[in-house]
């Protein structure tokens, strides 16, 4: 999506500006950092003043991202309660800036997180993610894991330490770049515990959990997996030929069936 914004804008600019435009499109480290700082605050920040943004990013960079549409300006009332001001000075307009969509903010924040987590010269500090709620900002984590394998290993390791985020780690494992063999260690680790699929899980998480188990069966991961599940049959495939009822498809695709069994791979 972001590439489409850049491509559309590039089609409208003069040839002599293309080189500078390309530089700003690919080099956006400060914007990445700014987005991450905003999302990882205790009180999440997704709106900034124009003055602050220009100081952080540079005027030329800022102008390009506003023209592209990735950053959006908005004029808002700024009402002051300063008793020393005369009446006409109490109400002014100021320009605030935000990303076109919060998902864009998460993408740039993910670039910063993946770069930080992949560095060898620092110890990955879990405190760095203290206020980065994986359930509110799931795409920051998922994008980061897709951008860099080394970062993915550290981020997934962190998620596994959080009791409330173990399931979410499944989504991040499936985002890792590379071959299936590169995720087998994570799959084996997760499958060494009870794997649950619940009816209150999102469809994405249900599908991802099933996909992870299919990877385990296909690659003969040597772990016993206790699967306690309330499974939506409509989209699933057979996981275990000895228990076809587990994944049988109903006529209307809305059949639910409670199962609890042990699979040995």
C-alpha positions as CSV (number, residue, x, y, z in Angstrom):
1,X,0.0,0.0,0.0
2,X,2.8,2.5,1.0
3,X,4.6,1.6,-2.2
4,X,1.5,2.5,-4.2
5,X,1.4,5.9,-2.5
6,X,5.1,6.5,-3.5
7,X,4.6,5.2,-7.0
8,X,1.6,7.3,-7.7
9,X,3.4,10.4,-6.5
10,X,6.5,9.6,-8.5
11,X,4.5,9.5,-11.7
12,X,3.6,13.2,-11.1
13,X,7.0,14.7,-10.4
14,X,9.6,16.1,-12.7
15,X,12.5,13.9,-13.8
16,X,15.1,15.9,-12.0
17,X,13.4,15.3,-8.7
18,X,13.3,11.5,-8.9
19,X,16.7,10.9,-7.4
20,X,15.9,12.9,-4.3
21,X,12.5,11.4,-4.1
22,X,13.9,7.9,-4.2
23,X,16.3,8.7,-1.4
24,X,13.5,9.8,0.9
25,X,11.4,6.8,0.0
26,X,14.0,4.3,1.1
27,X,15.8,6.3,3.9
28,X,13.2,7.0,6.6
29,X,15.1,6.0,9.8
30,X,14.0,9.1,11.7
31,X,10.3,8.6,10.8
32,X,10.6,5.0,11.9
33,X,12.0,6.1,15.3
34,X,9.3,8.8,15.7
35,X,6.5,6.3,14.9
36,X,7.9,3.8,17.4
37,X,8.3,6.4,20.1
38,X,4.7,7.5,19.7
39,X,3.2,4.0,19.8
40,X,5.4,2.7,22.7
41,X,4.5,5.5,25.1
42,X,2.3,4.8,28.1
43,X,-0.1,7.3,26.6
44,X,0.0,6.4,23.0
45,X,0.8,9.3,20.6
46,X,-0.4,9.2,17.0
47,X,-0.6,13.0,16.4
48,X,2.2,15.5,16.4
49,X,2.6,19.2,15.8
50,X,3.8,20.3,12.3
51,X,6.6,22.3,13.9
52,X,7.9,19.2,15.8
53,X,7.6,16.9,12.8
54,X,9.5,19.3,10.6
55,X,12.3,19.6,13.2
56,X,12.6,15.9,13.5
57,X,12.3,14.9,9.9
58,X,13.7,17.9,8.0
59,X,11.5,20.2,5.9
60,X,12.2,18.5,2.5
61,X,11.5,15.0,3.9
62,X,8.3,16.3,5.6
63,X,7.0,18.0,2.5
64,X,7.5,14.9,0.4
65,X,5.6,12.7,2.8
66,X,2.7,15.1,3.0
67,X,2.6,15.4,-0.8
68,X,2.7,11.7,-1.1
69,X,-0.2,11.4,1.4
70,X,1.5,9.2,3.9
71,X,1.4,12.1,6.4
72,X,-1.7,14.2,6.7
73,X,-2.1,17.7,8.0
74,X,-5.1,19.0,9.9
75,X,-5.9,22.5,11.1
76,X,-7.3,22.5,14.7
77,X,-8.3,25.1,17.2
78,X,-5.7,25.9,19.9
79,X,-7.5,27.5,22.8
80,X,-5.2,29.0,25.5
81,X,-6.2,29.7,29.1
82,X,-3.3,32.1,29.7
83,X,-4.7,35.1,31.6
84,X,-2.0,37.3,30.3
85,X,-3.3,37.1,26.7
86,X,-5.8,39.5,25.3
87,X,-9.1,38.0,24.2
88,X,-8.3,37.8,20.5
89,X,-5.1,35.8,21.2
90,X,-6.8,33.1,23.2
91,X,-8.0,31.2,20.1
92,X,-5.6,30.3,17.4
93,X,-5.2,27.6,14.8
94,X,-2.4,25.1,14.7
95,X,-1.4,22.4,12.3
96,X,-1.3,18.8,13.6
97,X,0.1,15.9,11.6
98,X,-0.7,12.2,11.7
99,X,-0.3,9.2,9.5
100,X,-2.9,8.5,6.8
101,X,-3.8,5.4,8.7
102,X,-2.6,4.0,12.0
103,X,-1.4,0.9,10.1
104,X,1.1,3.1,8.3
105,X,2.4,4.3,11.7
106,X,2.7,0.6,12.7
107,X,4.7,-0.2,9.6
108,X,7.3,2.5,10.2
109,X,7.5,1.7,13.9
110,X,8.1,-1.9,12.9
111,X,11.0,-0.9,10.7
112,X,12.6,0.7,13.8
113,X,11.9,-2.3,16.0
114,X,13.3,-4.8,13.6
115,X,16.5,-2.7,13.1
116,X,16.9,-2.3,16.9
117,X,16.2,-6.0,17.7
118,X,18.6,-7.3,15.0
119,X,21.6,-5.4,16.3
120,X,24.5,-7.4,17.8
121,X,26.0,-4.5,19.8
122,X,23.1,-4.3,22.3
123,X,21.2,-6.7,24.5
124,X,17.6,-6.8,23.5
125,X,15.8,-5.2,26.4
126,X,12.2,-6.5,26.9
127,X,11.6,-3.2,28.8
128,X,11.8,-1.6,25.4
129,X,8.4,-3.1,24.6
130,X,6.8,-2.5,28.0
131,X,4.0,-0.4,26.6
132,X,3.8,-1.9,23.1
133,X,0.7,-4.0,23.6
134,X,0.8,-6.9,21.1
135,X,-3.0,-7.1,21.0
136,X,-3.5,-3.4,20.2
137,X,-0.4,-3.1,18.0
138,X,-0.2,-6.6,16.5
139,X,1.1,-5.4,13.2
140,X,4.2,-3.7,14.7
141,X,5.2,-7.1,15.9
142,X,4.2,-9.0,12.8
143,X,5.8,-6.6,10.4
144,X,9.0,-6.6,12.4
145,X,9.2,-10.4,12.3
146,X,8.6,-10.3,8.5
147,X,11.3,-7.7,8.0
148,X,14.2,-9.4,9.7
149,X,14.7,-13.0,10.9
150,X,17.2,-12.2,13.6
151,X,14.8,-9.6,15.0
152,X,12.0,-12.2,14.7
153,X,13.8,-14.7,16.9
154,X,14.2,-12.1,19.7
155,X,10.7,-10.8,19.4
156,X,9.1,-14.3,19.4
157,X,11.3,-15.2,22.4
158,X,10.0,-12.2,24.2
159,X,6.4,-13.0,23.4
160,X,6.8,-16.6,24.7
161,X,7.8,-15.1,28.1
162,X,4.4,-13.4,28.3
163,X,1.7,-15.7,29.4
164,X,-0.9,-13.6,27.7
165,X,1.0,-13.5,24.4
166,X,1.9,-17.1,23.8
167,X,-0.8,-17.5,21.2
168,X,0.1,-14.3,19.5
169,X,3.6,-15.7,19.0
170,X,2.0,-18.2,16.5
171,X,1.1,-15.3,14.2
172,X,4.7,-13.9,14.4
173,X,6.3,-17.3,13.7
174,X,4.3,-17.5,10.5
175,X,5.5,-14.0,9.5
176,X,9.2,-15.0,9.6
177,X,11.0,-14.8,6.3
178,X,12.8,-17.8,4.9
179,X,12.1,-21.5,4.5
180,X,9.8,-23.7,6.6
181,X,12.9,-25.3,8.1
182,X,13.7,-21.9,9.6
183,X,10.6,-21.9,11.8
184,X,10.7,-25.6,12.9
185,X,12.5,-24.8,16.2
186,X,9.8,-22.4,17.1
187,X,7.1,-24.8,16.0
188,X,8.6,-27.6,18.1
189,X,8.8,-25.4,21.1
190,X,5.2,-24.3,20.9
191,X,4.0,-27.8,20.2
192,X,5.8,-29.1,23.3
193,X,3.0,-27.4,25.3
194,X,-0.8,-27.6,25.1
195,X,-2.0,-26.1,21.9
196,X,-5.5,-24.7,22.2
197,X,-7.9,-23.4,19.6
198,X,-10.9,-21.7,21.2
199,X,-14.1,-20.3,19.7
200,X,-13.2,-16.9,21.0
201,X,-10.0,-16.8,19.1
202,X,-10.0,-14.7,15.9
203,X,-10.4,-16.6,12.7
204,X,-6.9,-15.5,11.8
205,X,-5.5,-17.0,15.0
206,X,-7.5,-20.2,14.5
207,X,-6.2,-20.6,10.9
208,X,-2.6,-19.8,12.0
209,X,-2.7,-22.3,14.8
210,X,-3.9,-25.0,12.4
211,X,-1.3,-24.0,9.9
212,X,1.4,-24.3,12.6
213,X,0.2,-27.8,13.5
214,X,0.2,-28.8,9.8
215,X,3.8,-27.7,9.6
216,X,4.5,-29.9,12.6
217,X,2.8,-32.9,11.1
218,X,4.3,-32.4,7.6
219,X,7.9,-32.1,9.1
220,X,7.4,-34.8,11.7
221,X,8.2,-32.6,14.7
222,X,9.0,-35.1,17.4
223,X,6.7,-33.9,20.1
224,X,3.5,-35.0,21.7
225,X,0.9,-32.4,21.3
226,X,-2.2,-32.2,23.5
227,X,-4.8,-30.4,21.4
228,X,-7.8,-29.1,23.3
229,X,-10.0,-27.3,20.8
230,X,-13.3,-25.9,19.9
231,X,-12.7,-26.0,16.1
232,X,-14.5,-24.2,13.3
233,X,-14.8,-27.0,10.8
234,X,-15.7,-25.0,7.7
235,X,-12.2,-24.0,6.6
236,X,-10.0,-26.7,8.3
237,X,-8.2,-29.7,6.8
238,X,-7.7,-33.1,8.3
239,X,-4.8,-33.0,10.8
240,X,-4.9,-36.6,11.9
241,X,-6.2,-39.4,9.6
242,X,-7.1,-41.5,12.6
243,X,-9.5,-38.8,13.8
244,X,-11.2,-37.6,10.6
245,X,-14.2,-36.4,12.6
246,X,-11.9,-33.7,14.0
247,X,-11.8,-31.9,10.7
248,X,-14.9,-33.1,8.8
249,X,-16.8,-30.4,6.9
250,X,-20.4,-29.9,7.7
251,X,-22.9,-29.0,4.9
252,X,-23.4,-25.4,6.0
253,X,-19.8,-24.9,7.0
254,X,-20.8,-23.7,10.5
255,X,-20.5,-26.9,12.5
256,X,-18.6,-26.8,15.7
257,X,-17.2,-29.8,17.6
258,X,-15.4,-30.0,20.9
259,X,-12.4,-32.4,20.9
260,X,-9.5,-33.2,23.1
261,X,-6.9,-35.6,21.9
262,X,-3.2,-36.2,21.9
263,X,-1.4,-36.2,18.6
264,X,2.0,-37.8,18.4
265,X,4.2,-36.6,15.5
